Amino acid sequence: MALQTLALKFLLVLASLLSAHGQEELFNIQIVPQGTEGCQRPPWDSRLQLLPDQKNYAKNDEVMLSCPEGLQPSFTHVKCSSQVQSISLGKPVHREVWTGRNSRGVWVRIQSSVECSEVLRVDPETFEISSTSIKLNWSCRFADACQGMRAMCRLAAPSSPPCEAEEVKGEQMLHGQEGTVTCSSLQPFTEYSVTIDLPPNTTLFSWLFTTEQAVPDKPEKLWLDPERGSLRWNSLPPCNGEIIGYQLSITARDAGDSSVLETERLRLNGSVTELRLPEHSRGSSYAVTIQGLTAAGAGAALVKEFHTSNSSDTPRPQGISCRSARDIAASQGTAVLSLSPIARRSEAAR
């Protein structure tokens, strides 16, 4: 009898010490008045939604927990239980205990607060973005909550000429508790949205990505403007990246022996579409290479060769044309021709 009394005193002292240090709250324990077995509304995450939502629950009452969209409670079903705290005057003093049903359907004691947590975790530091693909790693905290997830890659906005991009088709079904979402065959320097949804209409993740720049396409047209004595080309569209410049290589050769007269390498601003050729003797030829530039580097080169007129040709002033005899009516009897002076060969060569 003395041993039982000593043990009871020890339990009472221990209970008072635990209560003084707040241990009941740590283990979701509250002292229930003698003669009652029930639970008060648990002081868990304020975002939790309880069904039914009451101030007090009787022993063995089950409560369903839910969270706002995109969040999941660590337990979706909890139950009010009780345990004997101590013996007072020969009667048990109960304490309330909440238990939760785990993924295997087993009721286990809840050791800490129940909180609303993100169902899906995607770490931005793991993003892998190239000019044609997007990769991201995901993990699911609650396996049961992630069943049926699907990922989709879509153009963030409709494309328009001259930079038209094809829409990404299909979707990826995600399985397990972790994995990788891969969007491939994408257009460089284009904005895409990546979403991970949970049926029927819950969006767990949404992010906008811009693919990296790539080298530009080959210039389509390069020509010599004889009136201005300059090279001209069409500006490249910024489909693969922002056009930051053009790279040209010009090699001038003598018409007689094909010897190289001059080689010039230039880098021009992206807004420039014309360049005067270096002046050489008539009959010279020019080999020209032009490439567009983006932050990713130089694109494919367009190569063309141009020839200037030969110096032995007799120069003809502008506006002069030749007339044949049939252009002159015989009935009029007199032909009046408008003539313009032609420079002598010695003067033309100066």
C-alpha positions as MATLAB code, in Angstrom:
seq = 'MALQTLALKFLLVLASLLSAHGQEELFNIQIVPQGTEGCQRPPWDSRLQLLPDQKNYAKNDEVMLSCPEGLQPSFTHVKCSSQVQSISLGKPVHREVWTGRNSRGVWVRIQSSVECSEVLRVDPETFEISSTSIKLNWSCRFADACQGMRAMCRLAAPSSPPCEAEEVKGEQMLHGQEGTVTCSSLQPFTEYSVTIDLPPNTTLFSWLFTTEQAVPDKPEKLWLDPERGSLRWNSLPPCNGEIIGYQLSITARDAGDSSVLETERLRLNGSVTELRLPEHSRGSSYAVTIQGLTAAGAGAALVKEFHTSNSSDTPRPQGISCRSARDIAASQGTAVLSLSPIARRSEAAR';
ca = [
       0.000    0.000    0.000;
       2.846    2.383    0.818;
       4.437    1.691   -2.564;
       1.170    2.462   -4.393;
       0.817    5.752   -2.499;
       4.416    6.673   -3.320;
       3.901    5.882   -7.009;
       0.711    7.959   -7.116;
       2.499   10.944   -5.523;
       5.294   10.632   -8.081;
       2.823   10.657  -10.984;
       1.053   13.716   -9.610;
       4.334   15.612   -9.187;
       5.421   14.629  -12.715;
       2.110   15.789  -14.189;
       2.380   19.158  -12.433;
       5.929   19.627  -13.727;
       4.907   18.793  -17.312;
       2.005   21.193  -17.082;
       4.251   23.972  -15.761;
       6.641   23.567  -18.713;
       3.920   23.523  -21.367;
       4.463   19.913  -22.404;
       0.749   19.280  -22.837;
       0.658   21.653  -25.781;
       3.707   20.010  -27.336;
       2.014   16.620  -27.421;
      -1.506   17.906  -28.141;
      -2.516   17.020  -24.591;
      -5.083   18.840  -22.492;
      -6.269   17.861  -19.028;
      -9.937   16.920  -19.114;
     -12.033   17.544  -16.012;
     -12.573   14.499  -13.853;
     -15.479   12.371  -15.011;
     -15.416   13.589  -18.638;
     -13.798   12.113  -21.723;
     -13.691   14.543  -24.661;
     -11.576   17.034  -26.601;
     -11.543   20.747  -27.208;
     -11.091   22.205  -30.702;
      -7.369   21.679  -31.391;
      -5.215   24.856  -31.634;
      -3.597   23.875  -34.927;
      -2.961   25.802  -38.167;
      -5.533   28.589  -38.550;
      -5.905   27.714  -42.244;
      -7.277   24.273  -41.389;
     -10.939   23.701  -42.130;
     -12.642   21.232  -39.733;
     -15.771   19.297  -40.542;
     -17.694   19.351  -38.281;
     -16.311   22.562  -36.797;
     -17.101   22.598  -33.048;
     -15.652   23.923  -29.820;
     -15.858   20.526  -28.133;
     -15.837   16.944  -29.356;
     -16.838   13.748  -27.619;
     -14.535   10.761  -27.356;
     -14.218    8.850  -30.659;
     -15.649   11.759  -32.676;
     -14.018   11.839  -36.110;
     -13.186   15.143  -37.789;
     -12.267   15.675  -41.443;
      -9.513   18.248  -42.132;
      -8.914   20.226  -45.333;
      -6.809   23.181  -46.500;
      -7.032   25.904  -49.147;
      -6.279   24.950  -52.768;
      -2.730   23.744  -53.330;
      -2.213   22.856  -49.655;
      -2.703   19.583  -47.812;
      -2.975   18.732  -44.091;
      -0.610   16.123  -42.682;
      -3.739   14.181  -41.648;
      -7.064   14.381  -43.447;
      -8.979   12.489  -40.726;
      -8.439   12.864  -36.988;
     -10.237   11.385  -33.969;
     -10.730   12.527  -30.402;
      -9.268   10.057  -27.897;
      -8.211   10.105  -24.258;
      -5.649    8.576  -21.973;
      -5.462    8.273  -18.190;
      -3.332   11.100  -16.848;
      -3.376   10.139  -13.164;
      -5.477    8.721  -10.324;
      -7.147   11.189   -7.990;
      -9.113    9.955   -4.993;
      -9.245    6.552   -6.564;
     -10.663    7.872   -9.848;
      -8.783    8.295  -13.155;
      -8.025   11.777  -14.495;
      -8.105   11.713  -18.304;
      -6.222   13.799  -20.782;
      -7.358   14.366  -24.343;
      -5.293   12.969  -27.181;
      -5.868   13.427  -30.921;
      -5.074   10.552  -33.261;
      -4.792   10.698  -37.044;
      -5.336    8.124  -39.755;
      -2.153    7.597  -41.789;
      -1.820    6.541  -45.444;
      -2.142    2.862  -44.431;
      -5.413    3.509  -42.643;
      -3.907    3.039  -39.167;
      -4.804    5.451  -36.353;
      -1.646    6.885  -34.801;
      -1.118    9.442  -32.052;
      -0.466   12.978  -33.367;
       2.826   14.052  -31.827;
       2.925   17.625  -33.168;
       0.682   20.289  -34.620;
      -1.237   19.539  -37.823;
      -0.405   22.142  -40.479;
      -1.336   23.001  -44.050;
       1.666   22.292  -46.276;
       2.309   22.564  -49.991;
       1.373   19.368  -51.783;
       3.944   19.862  -54.543;
       7.486   21.130  -54.213;
       9.398   22.543  -57.195;
      12.789   24.068  -56.500;
      13.566   26.996  -58.880;
      17.288   26.372  -58.371;
      16.918   23.064  -60.230;
      15.478   24.639  -63.412;
      17.390   23.686  -66.572;
      16.618   25.977  -69.521;
      18.177   25.766  -72.978;
      17.191   27.236  -76.348;
      14.939   24.247  -77.130;
      13.979   22.657  -73.784;
      12.844   23.278  -70.208;
      13.409   20.821  -67.331;
      12.301   21.014  -63.698;
      12.354   18.580  -60.777;
       9.309   18.049  -58.570;
       8.524   16.145  -55.392;
       5.235   15.372  -53.693;
       5.017   15.524  -49.907;
       1.867   13.419  -49.681;
       1.729   10.476  -52.059;
      -2.040   10.093  -51.834;
      -2.611   13.743  -52.698;
      -0.573   13.616  -55.925;
      -2.324   10.815  -57.748;
      -3.393   11.807  -61.254;
      -1.125   14.853  -61.564;
      -0.379   16.069  -65.094;
       2.096   18.605  -66.497;
       1.576   20.797  -69.559;
       3.828   23.130  -71.571;
       2.142   25.841  -73.621;
       3.053   29.018  -75.486;
       2.548   31.922  -73.104;
       1.070   34.010  -75.948;
       0.118   33.363  -79.593;
       3.042   33.752  -81.998;
       2.948   36.049  -85.016;
       4.968   36.448  -88.247;
       7.803   36.490  -88.910;
       8.562   34.560  -85.707;
       5.949   31.838  -85.669;
       6.315   29.029  -83.106;
       4.352   25.789  -83.068;
       2.176   25.046  -80.061;
       3.399   22.240  -77.803;
       1.014   19.315  -77.959;
       0.126   16.694  -75.372;
       0.657   16.465  -71.624;
       2.754   14.414  -69.210;
       1.233   12.211  -66.535;
       3.260   12.304  -63.318;
       3.647    9.231  -61.109;
       5.210    8.513  -57.739;
       6.464   11.068  -55.239;
       9.190   12.711  -57.321;
      10.255   13.102  -60.915;
      11.190   15.478  -63.758;
       9.013   17.469  -66.145;
      10.622   17.960  -69.575;
       9.385   20.265  -72.328;
      11.289   19.660  -75.579;
      11.306   20.796  -79.230;
      10.734   24.400  -78.204;
      11.437   27.605  -80.124;
      14.462   29.660  -78.971;
      13.898   33.045  -77.326;
      10.194   32.295  -76.733;
       8.045   32.500  -73.595;
       6.285   29.334  -72.381;
       4.092   28.539  -69.393;
       4.555   25.262  -67.483;
       1.718   24.102  -65.214;
       1.151   21.061  -63.020;
      -2.516   20.345  -62.341;
      -4.446   17.992  -60.143;
      -7.868   16.906  -61.464;
     -10.427   18.185  -61.701;
      -9.275   21.815  -61.636;
      -6.563   22.403  -59.013;
      -3.369   24.110  -60.175;
      -0.435   23.102  -57.983;
       2.332   24.855  -59.937;
       2.512   27.527  -62.654;
       5.604   29.318  -63.971;
       6.599   31.417  -66.994;
       9.874   30.528  -68.724;
      11.778   32.138  -71.613;
      13.989   29.784  -73.597;
      17.603   30.765  -74.188;
      18.759   32.548  -77.329;
      20.250   30.649  -80.266;
      22.387   31.768  -83.209;
      20.363   33.557  -85.913;
      19.343   32.154  -89.280;
      21.352   32.845  -92.430;
      20.644   36.218  -94.078;
      18.367   35.696  -97.074;
      19.345   38.541  -99.372;
      22.523   40.514 -100.101;
      22.903   42.769 -103.124;
      25.072   45.514 -104.633;
      23.456   48.915 -105.150;
      25.295   50.288 -108.230;
      23.969   53.805 -107.847;
      25.206   54.135 -104.269;
      28.223   51.843 -104.648;
      27.261   49.978 -101.486;
      26.251   46.577 -100.204;
      22.725   46.220  -98.852;
      20.901   43.429  -97.013;
      17.602   42.743  -95.290;
      17.586   42.919  -91.489;
      17.177   39.602  -89.704;
      14.067   39.053  -87.527;
      14.683   38.446  -83.771;
      13.230   34.921  -83.846;
      16.202   33.099  -82.302;
      17.376   36.041  -80.230;
      17.938   39.780  -80.292;
      20.054   40.762  -83.329;
      22.951   42.666  -81.806;
      25.028   43.044  -84.973;
      26.313   41.799  -88.315;
      29.730   40.359  -89.075;
      31.116   40.956  -92.581;
      34.254   39.854  -94.415;
      35.033   41.605  -97.727;
      37.871   40.494 -100.030;
      38.647   42.646 -103.086;
      40.543   41.053 -106.039;
      42.127   42.580 -109.134;
      40.357   41.751 -112.389;
      43.599   41.040 -114.253;
      45.508   38.541 -112.115;
      42.975   37.845 -109.302;
      45.472   39.058 -106.742;
      44.043   40.159 -103.425;
      43.861   43.909 -103.183;
      42.314   44.188  -99.741;
      40.612   42.106  -97.049;
      38.355   43.815  -94.570;
      36.556   42.333  -91.559;
      33.839   44.393  -89.931;
      31.326   44.140  -87.132;
      28.342   46.452  -87.487;
      25.476   47.414  -85.231;
      22.260   45.393  -85.489;
      20.376   48.378  -86.947;
      22.795   48.773  -89.913;
      21.731   47.277  -93.279;
      24.088   49.077  -95.710;
      27.857   49.372  -96.217;
      29.836   51.265  -98.872;
      32.390   49.084 -100.665;
      36.075   50.098 -100.612;
      37.022   51.888 -103.848;
      39.254   49.994 -106.281;
      39.881   50.046 -110.036;
      37.061   49.158 -112.379;
      36.747   45.466 -113.094;
      37.585   44.439 -109.521;
      35.616   41.659 -107.850;
      34.395   41.469 -104.259;
      33.782   38.275 -102.252;
      31.453   39.114  -99.368;
      30.496   36.984  -96.340;
      27.786   38.192  -93.927;
      26.516   36.661  -90.648;
      23.986   37.787  -88.078;
      24.918   37.946  -84.381;
      22.949   37.247  -81.184;
      24.095   36.732  -77.607;
      24.540   33.052  -78.537;
      27.055   33.851  -81.302;
      27.244   34.138  -85.089;
      24.771   32.362  -87.331;
      25.197   30.690  -90.725;
      26.986   32.798  -93.343;
      25.695   34.035  -96.682;
      28.512   34.241  -99.295;
      28.215   36.207 -102.543;
      30.592   37.611 -105.168;
      30.151   40.889 -107.019;
      31.932   42.329 -110.113;
      32.275   45.971 -111.052;
      32.152   47.128 -114.700;
      35.379   46.936 -116.775;
      37.381   50.171 -117.253;
      37.753   49.543 -121.060;
      34.037   50.125 -121.606;
      33.301   53.510 -123.125;
      31.526   55.528 -120.487;
      28.070   56.653 -121.416;
      26.374   59.611 -119.725;
      23.134   58.894 -117.967;
      19.988   59.578 -119.966;
      21.433   58.637 -123.390;
      19.682   55.968 -125.467;
      20.263   54.587 -128.962;
      17.710   54.940 -131.748;
      17.434   52.729 -134.850;
      16.343   53.929 -138.299;
      12.847   52.475 -137.970;
      12.225   54.722 -135.011;
      12.390   57.791 -137.343;
       9.369   58.518 -139.530;
      10.409   59.013 -143.226;
       7.350   61.178 -144.022;
       8.658   64.025 -141.956;
      11.846   64.360 -144.060;
      14.076   65.757 -141.316;
      15.396   63.999 -138.209;
      16.187   66.164 -135.180;
      18.240   64.339 -132.523;
      19.079   65.577 -129.053;
      22.791   64.964 -128.390;
      24.839   65.071 -125.217;
      28.626   65.498 -125.146;
      30.763   62.410 -124.403;
      34.025   62.761 -122.511;
      37.188   61.706 -124.302;
      38.870   58.498 -123.196;
      41.778   60.436 -121.649;
      39.364   62.593 -119.643;
      37.258   59.599 -118.547;
      40.322   57.860 -117.166;
      41.122   60.778 -114.869;
];
